[in-house]
């Protein structure tokens, strides 16, 4: 819609009972319509859509002979309040829940739609771009890892990561930050998608003394989501380098889901969230005396199958109390000692002229700045190679 006229981001030209336009994001279409329901369009439902810098957000061809109407438009976010589809136009239309937004002040629900619109998240981050500094990639079984800004992908055919009941398997792919976890560190990530190569395929976040020492390194804990067995908090209670105890949720919890491990001294707790804000603890804290003073932290995947499967991750956050992490867009935020890394795309942080953007990531300390405070930082850019699998 940058060059054409008489159109809209979403255009219809007939009746279509039961059809729905849901969770779409339209941005800057040369002043034309968001929804354009043209001649004969009836019985559409349009819900949870975002229109930014468009013309009329909702338009129907109101010519008396067109029989256009019976349209239901609910829960729209828009920077333009103008629309000729109303509850009072005599065409049987129903409009409710419209929120007119000052650009740059998008509610969280609108931001979720904006982030997820376009290519399905399952396919969006699949990339052959290498994992870059400060993160490293490792696999104990043949695997591919990739990174696109704040998104990560792991593909492997690992048998499992489990060592109880006569089983001794530790086959996985991982993207991690070396030595980033200490007392007070939390590692959080969103598992965006997980292939169902098995009901026990696993993808989540992990702590371990050394993630490149599979089948041996202790201090091992992971909280993972599975296709049919919910979220599972798994840990190495015997310090032999294999996960051997678990606590699980109901099977109804599936990806996409946020997962978190929090370390306190040699104790670790696990939690999960469906919205990234409210987390539910999974079982109780457990003590792992074998946890080293500093540990590796990151994301992990195993297909639990001889068939390769993939998991995609976003919003990896590795921060140590009293610091916290936040991002208004998908991003990777991590600390290691005095070094903090912020990895993301983002249009800008600027609100002048025609620009109204506030897309960023941050590591911060709540309430730390006073009237005489000074904040200083230095920045560097670099890359790091991928390693693995470990030689036999």
Secondary structure, DSSP 8 states (H G I E B T S, - for coil): --S--S-EEEEE-SB-TT-EEES-EEE--TT-EEEEE-TT-BS-EEES-EEES-S-SEEE---TTS--B--EEES-EES---BS--TTSSS--EEE--EE--TT---HHHHHHHHH-SS-HHHHT-------TT-EEEESSSEEEEEETTEEEEEE----EE-STT--EE--EEEEEEEEE-TTEEEEEEEEEE--SSTT-EEEEEEES-TTSTTT--S-EEEEE-SSS-EEEEE-SSSSSS--EEEE--TT--SSEEEEEEEETTEEEEEEESSSSS-EE-S--EE-TT--SSEEEEEEEE-SSSS-EEEEEEEEEEEETT-EEEESSSEEEEEETTEEEEEE--S-EE-STT--EE--EEEE-TT---TT----------------S---
